[in-house]
Amino acid sequence: ANNNGKVGLSGISYPGFYTSMGMIDSHPALKAASPQAPVADWFIGDDNNHNGAFFLSQSLNFFFRFAQRPEDPLHEPLKDFNFNTPDGYDFFLCMGPLANADAVYLKGRVPEWNEFLAHPTYDAYWQTRNLRPHLKNIRCAVMTVGGWFDAEDFYGPLETYRAVERQNPSITNVLVMGPWAHGDWGRATGDKLGHISFHAKTSEFYREKIELPFFRHFLKGDTNYTPTEAQIFETGTHQWRRFAQWPPKQAAPRTL
């Protein structure tokens, strides 16, 4: 009762991965899904490793938060790791061998840290965690979202869009990329990144003019919506651009 039987699914970061998983072999009630900054392949491009190189500073801070797992039901806010210096290179130089990260700072409280470091190559452990080959039998509309300045999950959105497009050619599958750090399209105004201004509230525009119309159309039948294959914010010119395919037909690779 009190619903039209149509379900939408969305999430940012790891919940974006949950959204991707939820699209596979789609339930008949699922009509629209939006994986946002979704993890796709943790070794090749997302979070822990970038092209196989361990993302040390981000990972230490991230897993340090895991080490604080609060026992009280109020879940006090988790604290970031205090590097006590703006010089990351100097910090890790003084830390010494990578094993000291666990011995000195994490103190065995984060089993995931040691588990990930135990697999320094793209072995079966990582290959089985690659989501891309499994993005099949998707029957809902999909809108994948990512940020050009997302240090954690920049690889995931582009690869999720590409895999869904290749393996589910008959569905509505669109891509949105904006000038955002990790998840900022969902919680910030998006008018700047650090000292760089984009001369527009890009996050508010996305939420009101892109995300909301997508879900209103597929969940509530709003006819005032036309899917755009790719809506991309072009930094430098400070404008949203629409493309009929991604990468754009007119794009050409260059060697720098």
Stockholm file with secondary structure:
# STOCKHOLM 1.0

chainA/1-256         ANNNGKVGLSGISYPGFYTSMGMIDSHPALKAASPQAPVADWFIGDDNNHNGAFFLSQSLNFFFRFAQRPEDPLHEPLKDFNFNTPDGYDFFLCMGPLANADAVYLKGRVPEWNEFLAHPTYDAYWQTRNLRPHLKNIRCAVMTVGGWFDAEDFYGPLETYRAVERQNPSITNVLVMGPWAHGDWGRATGDKLGHISFHAKTSEFYREKIELPFFRHFLKGDTNYTPTEAQIFETGTHQWRRFAQWPPKQAAPRTL
#=GR chainA/1-256 SS CCSCSCEEEEEESHHHHHHHHHHTTCCTTEEEEEEESCCCCTTTTSTTEETTEECHHHHHHHHHHHTTCCCSTTCCCCCCCCCSSSCHHHHHHHHCSTHHIIIIIITTCCHHHHHHHTCCSSCHHHHTTCCGGGCCSCCSEEEEEEETTCSSSSHHHHHHHHHHHHHCTTSCEEEEEESCSTTHHHHSCCSEETTEECSSCHHHHIIIIIIHHHHHHHHHCCCSCCCCSEEEEETTTTEEEEESSSSCTTCCCCCC
#=GC SS_cons         CCSCSCEEEEEESHHHHHHHHHHTTCCTTEEEEEEESCCCCTTTTSTTEETTEECHHHHHHHHHHHTTCCCSTTCCCCCCCCCSSSCHHHHHHHHCSTHHIIIIIITTCCHHHHHHHTCCSSCHHHHTTCCGGGCCSCCSEEEEEEETTCSSSSHHHHHHHHHHHHHCTTSCEEEEEESCSTTHHHHSCCSEETTEECSSCHHHHIIIIIIHHHHHHHHHCCCSCCCCSEEEEETTTTEEEEESSSSCTTCCCCCC
//
